[in-house]
Amino acid sequence: MNRFTISYLSFFINSLLIFGQYEKDLIAPLEIPFSLSGTFGEPRATHFHLGLDIRTQGKEGWEVKSISSGRVSRIRISLSGYGKAIYIDHPDQTTSVYAHLQKFAPKIESYIKKFQYINESYTIQKFPKKGDLLVEKGELIGFSGNTGGSSGPHLHFEIREKKSQKPINPLLYDLPVHDEQRPQLQKLFIFFPDKNYILPHIEAISLNKTNDSIYETAKIETSGKIGLGIQMFDRQDSSYSRNGIYSTKVIVNGKIISHYEFDQLIIDESKKLYNVIDYKNYIQKRLKIFKLFYTEDIKLNFMNSLVEHGIFEIEFGKSYHILIEVQDFSGNKSIIETYIEGTKNSLKQVKLRGKLIKADEDYLYSSKNKEVYFPTNTFFDTVKIEIIENGDDIEIGPNFFPIANPYEIKFSLNEKDSLKRIQTFVAKKLKKSLIYLPTKLNKNILTAKVNELGTYTFVRDSLAPTVVPKNFKPEQWLSKFKFLSLKINDDFSGIKKYRGSINGEWILFEYEPKKKMLTYNFSDKYFENVKHKLKLEVEDNVGNKKIYQTTFFRKYDLKD
């Protein structure tokens, strides 16, 4: 029996032990060939991915079906995140999640729309009672879309433990994903995690691919305690996306010292993302270097085993044989084989200026009109921060350190005009743009909570949002129209809220921020009159308002 067969059997047996109580006879949520643009556990900019992203061939509107019988336990509509999403509880004590939907199936659409009209709100979250919305295996529950924080049409699909809400790798349920491609390994990195250094010394090691599955390096000469990291990705058949991997092992002289396997996650562990991905390289170069060691005492859920945190010591005069095995869910494997010789080395410490702040300490920076406050546990570890004022700007950096919990910035305004004060907000300053931050105003003090180091300032937005009708003109007959569409825009502080009405009655405008479009379905309400008054109020984040009013004509058919 070869080593691959043993490895795969071990995985299979473990999967049976962990997930054997769950139903396996599920149907796929989409009836199109599976092509993945995202895999379970892969690191994103702010979190570990909790499910699968299934491509929908660049289109919206594919039928989405329940993978098993159950009841709809949660419906949520948001402008960001999962957009339109459905959660279904199943008898085997799992919950399936379907996100970024274009719209829901008619009975679910009717249920949630009733509450949207009661609350007079497009965004909503409801938890239907048991028995309210039952579904059968294979029943239509919605249509694929691109709502929320999606960057392109696809279905985000999850399976979770019902009680704990821990996401489970959906590939454990034998979904039709075909994959005969090995993971692609790009570069090896050696970390020297010395507690005396604010930033660890990192050395990049080039890889030489010797055959389809084996990568080698030149002999490495170094010494001291080290951890390893890899820049890598995986692809499935019929997919060109650079997706995440399933399993990694680090083997030193025949002993496994680190083993990661993405069978299950804990949602809150996304806060520790940049303890696994090297933050500095990601922010500066957009390189995702996956660290195969972990310096904190409590390991994350996907870390099956760590010997001495996955850190091992290279002693002077000794030789070490290193194997790093990287495997996808289908069992395709790539291996790095290298040798490390223990020799003297001298590490260059990155010199930083500024204030040394330990994780368990707070720190207040205060000047005439600016204040920065770091509460305890703002950072994961000891950092060195330099704060520089430049006119209205305050530079807080360098941005080499991830934030564990938000810190606070305050600006004192020298402005007597109350309207101008209300229109002023804290913004993050990028090279060519300013990003609005939710801001509180108390007398002359602006306060914002932020979760990244960088340059911040305060600016004023005195311009109201704009409203432009897209599919109609004032005084137009719209009897044959099914929808009413308008474009709303605020290119500075952004849209905060809106309210639409016809003849004084609130109507449900669905909002798609990416397209800046509001859409009303004429079938929602019946109006007896032929002449109708449309009113739309739009407000930005600092209170500037635009009121758009017009008249249109429409004869309602009782069949509408």
Buried (B, 14 or more C-beta within 10 A) or exposed (E): EEEEEEBBEEBEEEBEEEBEEBBEEBEBBBEBBBBBBBBBBBBBEEBBBBBBBBBBEEEBEBBBBBBBBBBBBBBBBBBEBBBBBBBBBBEEEBBBBBBBBBBBBEBBBEBBBEBBBEEEBBEBEBEBEEEEBBBEBBBBBBBBBBBBBBEEBBBBBBBBBBEEBBBBBBBBBEBEBEBEBBBBBBBBBBBBBBEEEBBBBBBEBEBEEEEEBBBBBEEBEBBBBBBBBBBBBBBBBEBEBBBBBBBBBBBBEEEBBBBBBBBBBBBEBBBBBBBBBBBBBBBEEEBBBBBBBBBEEEBBBBBBEBBEBBBBEBEEEEEBEBBBBBBBBBBBBBBBBBBBBBEEBEBEEBEBEBEEBEEEBEBEBEEEBBBBBBEEEBBBBBBBBEBEEEEEEBBBBBBBBBBBBBBBBBBBBEBEEEEEBBBBBBBBBEEEEBEBBEBEBEEBBBBBBBEBBBBBBBBBBEBBBBBEBBEBEEEBEBEEBEBBBBEBBBEBBBBBEBBBBBBEEBBBBBBBBEEBBBBBBBEEBEBEEEEBEBBBBBBBBBEBEBEBEBEBEBEBEEEB
